[in-house]
Each structure stands twice: as structure tokens, then as C-alpha cells.
Amino acid sequence: KAAAAEAAAAALNAKNARIAAEAKKHAEEVAAKNKAIAAAAQTAANTSAGSAGSEGSAAANSSAPECHTANPGEPCYGSVLWHKWIGLIESPQTYGDSGLSRESNRHAIQEWLWKTKQSQCQKPCGGAYPVPTPAKKAAPFLYCFSVARGGPEMDSMFMQRQSGTGIFGCNGFDVYSDQSINIDGYMTKLIPSTAAGVSVDGWAANSQVFMKTWMDILYSNTWYNYDFIAKVDPDAILFAERLRWHVQSHTGQNVFFLNCAVHAPAMYGAVEVFSKSSLGSYKAQHARCQSTLPFWAWGEDRFMQECLKMLGVVPIGDYTNNVRDARCWGSDCGNKGAVAFHPFKAVNSWYRCFLASS
């Protein structure tokens, strides 16, 4: 028992050392990448100061901002997210008496980085912490949504919102939940319940949950402004720009996409992609599917697949670097071309996989 305890303690110490080294390496890499930019900026500042004289230099110094909240794309912003969604979750003890914890907000994390002189962070200002702006002009236009419960699934939604990843990298997005939650300025859309049973295949019998969600989406008519609509599970890591490349040649067609053929060609539910025309068919004739198919015993993905086929929508087999699911092709995060990876239910593993594939 003593030997086992010593081995466990040694393993924990090794993990903590690895996390600390990784954080240090991350900060050093960020600093190195920006060294040339900083040097150029300093040279320009010195030249300007020399031409303006000492009086101009003093005025410039006095006008320097006393605070700056990191913006998306800046080294400090990426570092704040790393500590928020990886470091403080995996190894909180390495932060010592900083007062930081998993619940700490991004202002507090940036202030700690500023005080410890890391990642070029400055003292943060007050107000809302910024989030990335979704791509408005990238085509084909994608509308992506998730149905999320409280807990780990909602953690994933916050992380995606703050990093501009997953569904928040699409042109339009929504999060449906049975709870009203403000996700950094975005309010979830309410549905009656997210509870699900077990299907005949052994997976979630969630067809009724999603049938309600689909009707809410389709009768809002917002979806019609987009070329493709993607339903994305919270534990699926979506790269929206890669999805655009996969679907662009089918813009305007009446299609949906199969993403796994290990056992038989099928649409696995981690990421389901439909053309605008296919959902028009579903909106007009969904009652026919509900009166014919045993939706109460199926998962939502199987129901949508069989329904659309019955309605004459064309299934497109897309198996090359599409969804990398552990139940199908495997989920190797080192793949830098796959559209999505699944499943990553813990928010830190989700973000690690995203960074590894980026």
C-alpha cells in the first residue's frame, strides 16, 4: 500500500510538473513570436520620439492607456483562454496563492498574467470581456446550433463562445436549452426539456427533443438565410471553415450528408449537416415521417436520416476527413484537416483537441 501511495504521489507530481512546464513553454512561445513585432514597434516609437523632441515624448508617455483588456487575436487573449479552460482545470494547485480557481473570470486571469509579466498582458479594464466576432462574409453560409444541458455541456458552450470556435465559428448560431443562460452576451433559446431515453441502438432516444427544436428553428425562418444548417453536439469539436470546403459544391442542392461507413453508410449525430432545400422538404412533410417512422425508439440522427430519404432528399456520402468519431473512424486530434472530432465531454479535453488540430 505504501509503495502504491508513493507511486501515485510521484505520478501526480510528474503531471503537475508537466502542466507547469507546458504553461511556461506556452508563454515563451507567444513571447518569441511577437519579439520581432515588439522590436519594430519600439524602433518606430524611438524614431517618432526623436523627431518630436523631449516635449513630444513626454506627451506621448502621459497619454499611454492605464489599462487594456485583451482582444481576440492578441497573445494575451489566447493565454487567458488557455489558463481558463486548461491550466486551472487540470492543475489548479500550480497557481499557488494567486487566488485563481476554475471559477475565476477572464478579467482576474488577465490581471494575474499582467502582475506576473506573462504573454504581454496589461492591466485589464472594466466592462464586458470581449468575444470574437463571427464570420459574416465567409461562404457558403452556415447556420449551426447545439442543444445543451447545464453542467459540462454548458461549459463547452461558454468556452466555444469565448474562443470563437465550434458553432460560434459559423455565420449564424444558436444554443437551445431548458435553462435561460447568458453566454457572454448571447441568451440561450428555451425548449421544454432536454431529457432523453435510450434507443433500440443503445444510444440516446432523443428524437422528440430535437423534433421540438427543429420546429422552433424552421418556423422562425432565420435558417432560410443560410446555405447549410448543422446540428452539432456540445462535445463535438467543429471547424466551421473546413465544413464550408466540404459542402460548397452542393450549394443549392436538395441533400444531406452521411459521415460514417464503418458498418453501413450513416449520418452519425455528432455533426449533422443539411442543405437549406432538404430542410424545406422536412418542414413541409415532417408529419408524414412522424406518422410512419418509430421516432420514439430511435436516436434523432437515425430518424432524420430515414425521414429525409423517405422524402426524396439525396444522401451524400462524405467520409474523407469529415467527422472523426471514436465510434466510427476514431478521433485523432493530430489530424489537421478533419471537419470535426467527437466525443470530448470535458471542456479541457475539448479545447486541447481543438488546439492540437488547429
Secondary structure, DSSP 4 states (H G I P E B T S, - for coil): -HHHHHHHHHHHHHHHHHHHHHHHHHHHHHHHHTHHHHHHHHHHHHHHHHHHHHHHHHHHHHTS-S-----TTSHHHHHHHHIIIIIHHH-GGGGTTS---TT--HHHHHHHHHHTT-TT-----SSPPP-PPPPSS-SS-EEEEEE--TTHHHHHHHHHHHHT-GGGGSSEEEEEESS--EETTEEPEE-S----EE-TTSSEE-HHHHHHHHHHHHHH-GGGGSSEEEEE-TTSEE-HHHHHHHHGGGTTSSEEEE-B-SSSSB--TTEEEEEHHHHHHHHHHHHHHHHHS-GGGS-HHHHHHHHHHHTTPEEEE--SSSEEETTTT---TT-SS-SEEE---SHHHHHHHHHHH-
